[in-house]
């Protein structure tokens, strides 16, 4: 599973993506967030715990209960602002 990070989340990770082996694919977005929080630095873990950080699965905004497959592309991004 390929996991993409955007904006500040990318900066905190130090990369734009994170890979998870097929065998380790979590059941849903909530489980993925929990797994990632244990695998990344403290600042990114705190950001991923923020309910205002959005998730998209295969380029569609997804809720925490969205089921996942190992072939999915998942993206996390902060709320967008304009100006």
C-alpha atoms as a printed R data frame, in Angstrom:
   type eleno elety resid chain resno       x      y      z
1  ATOM     1    CA   UNK     A     1   0.000  0.000  0.000
2  ATOM     2    CA   UNK     A     2   1.308  3.415 -0.931
3  ATOM     3    CA   UNK     A     3   0.608  6.222  1.527
4  ATOM     4    CA   UNK     A     4   1.099  9.814  0.409
5  ATOM     5    CA   UNK     A     5   1.551 12.845  2.649
6  ATOM     6    CA   UNK     A     6   0.960 16.452  1.638
7  ATOM     7    CA   UNK     A     7   1.917 19.924  2.890
8  ATOM     8    CA   UNK     A     8   3.179 20.020  6.500
9  ATOM     9    CA   UNK     A     9   2.705 16.264  6.896
10 ATOM    10    CA   UNK     A    10   5.209 15.686  4.088
11 ATOM    11    CA   UNK     A    11   7.668 18.027  5.772
12 ATOM    12    CA   UNK     A    12   7.304 16.190  9.084
13 ATOM    13    CA   UNK     A    13   7.878 12.804  7.443
14 ATOM    14    CA   UNK     A    14  10.803 14.076  5.385
15 ATOM    15    CA   UNK     A    15   9.384 12.282  2.356
16 ATOM    16    CA   UNK     A    16   6.225 12.384  0.276
17 ATOM    17    CA   UNK     A    17   5.312  8.716  0.695
18 ATOM    18    CA   UNK     A    18   5.439  5.694  2.962
19 ATOM    19    CA   UNK     A    19   5.038  2.070  1.872
20 ATOM    20    CA   UNK     A    20   3.322 -0.734  3.779
21 ATOM    21    CA   UNK     A    21   3.820 -4.372  2.804
22 ATOM    22    CA   UNK     A    22   0.737 -6.200  1.527
23 ATOM    23    CA   UNK     A    23   0.752 -8.541  4.523
24 ATOM    24    CA   UNK     A    24   0.611 -5.569  6.921
25 ATOM    25    CA   UNK     A    25  -2.341 -3.819  5.262
26 ATOM    26    CA   UNK     A    26  -4.730 -2.554  7.963
27 ATOM    27    CA   UNK     A    27  -8.479 -3.142  7.727
28 ATOM    28    CA   UNK     A    28  -9.564  0.504  7.589
29 ATOM    29    CA   UNK     A    29  -8.403  4.120  7.757
30 ATOM    30    CA   UNK     A    30  -8.648  4.250 11.564
31 ATOM    31    CA   UNK     A    31  -6.376  1.212 11.875
32 ATOM    32    CA   UNK     A    32  -3.968  2.726  9.345
33 ATOM    33    CA   UNK     A    33  -3.736  5.960 11.335
34 ATOM    34    CA   UNK     A    34  -3.052  3.957 14.496
35 ATOM    35    CA   UNK     A    35  -0.371  1.899 12.727
36 ATOM    36    CA   UNK     A    36   1.295  4.976 11.269
37 ATOM    37    CA   UNK     A    37   1.326  6.811 14.605
38 ATOM    38    CA   UNK     A    38   3.486  3.979 15.973
39 ATOM    39    CA   UNK     A    39   5.848  4.091 12.980
40 ATOM    40    CA   UNK     A    40   6.610  7.794 12.526
41 ATOM    41    CA   UNK     A    41   8.180 10.612 14.531
42 ATOM    42    CA   UNK     A    42   6.274 12.203 17.421
43 ATOM    43    CA   UNK     A    43   5.300 15.384 15.554
44 ATOM    44    CA   UNK     A    44   3.819 13.503 12.614
45 ATOM    45    CA   UNK     A    45   2.113 11.043 14.967
46 ATOM    46    CA   UNK     A    46   0.462 13.973 16.754
47 ATOM    47    CA   UNK     A    47  -0.648 15.478 13.439
48 ATOM    48    CA   UNK     A    48  -2.141 12.167 12.270
49 ATOM    49    CA   UNK     A    49  -4.159 12.001 15.500
50 ATOM    50    CA   UNK     A    50  -5.779 15.352 14.634
51 ATOM    51    CA   UNK     A    51  -9.340 14.710 13.388
52 ATOM    52    CA   UNK     A    52  -8.981 17.726 11.062
53 ATOM    53    CA   UNK     A    53  -6.350 15.899  8.991
54 ATOM    54    CA   UNK     A    54  -8.181 14.437  6.009
55 ATOM    55    CA   UNK     A    55  -7.657 11.091  4.349
56 ATOM    56    CA   UNK     A    56  -8.335 10.109  0.749
57 ATOM    57    CA   UNK     A    57  -8.399  6.575 -0.613
58 ATOM    58    CA   UNK     A    58  -7.808  6.291 -4.344
59 ATOM    59    CA   UNK     A    59  -8.260 10.073 -4.658
60 ATOM    60    CA   UNK     A    60 -11.651 10.190 -2.896
61 ATOM    61    CA   UNK     A    61 -12.076 11.652  0.588
62 ATOM    62    CA   UNK     A    62 -12.631  8.785  3.007
63 ATOM    63    CA   UNK     A    63 -13.942  8.366  6.532
64 ATOM    64    CA   UNK     A    64 -12.250  6.467  9.320
65 ATOM    65    CA   UNK     A    65 -14.362  3.376  8.610
66 ATOM    66    CA   UNK     A    66 -13.333  3.158  4.932
67 ATOM    67    CA   UNK     A    67 -12.046 -0.366  4.287
68 ATOM    68    CA   UNK     A    68  -8.622 -0.710  2.715
69 ATOM    69    CA   UNK     A    69  -6.974 -3.095  0.259
70 ATOM    70    CA   UNK     A    70  -3.259 -3.535 -0.270
71 ATOM    71    CA   UNK     A    71  -3.595 -2.049 -3.773
72 ATOM    72    CA   UNK     A    72  -5.100  1.224 -2.489
73 ATOM    73    CA   UNK     A    73  -3.364  4.582 -2.647
74 ATOM    74    CA   UNK     A    74  -4.000  6.481  0.566
75 ATOM    75    CA   UNK     A    75  -3.253 10.169  1.104
76 ATOM    76    CA   UNK     A    76  -3.250 12.291  4.250
77 ATOM    77    CA   UNK     A    77  -3.502 16.060  4.048
78 ATOM    78    CA   UNK     A    78  -4.275 18.970  6.366
79 ATOM    79    CA   UNK     A    79  -7.323 21.196  5.903
80 ATOM    80    CA   UNK     A    80  -6.949 23.496  2.927
81 ATOM    81    CA   UNK     A    81  -6.975 27.247  3.316
82 ATOM    82    CA   UNK     A    82  -7.249 29.946  0.751
83 ATOM    83    CA   UNK     A    83  -6.215 33.490  0.624
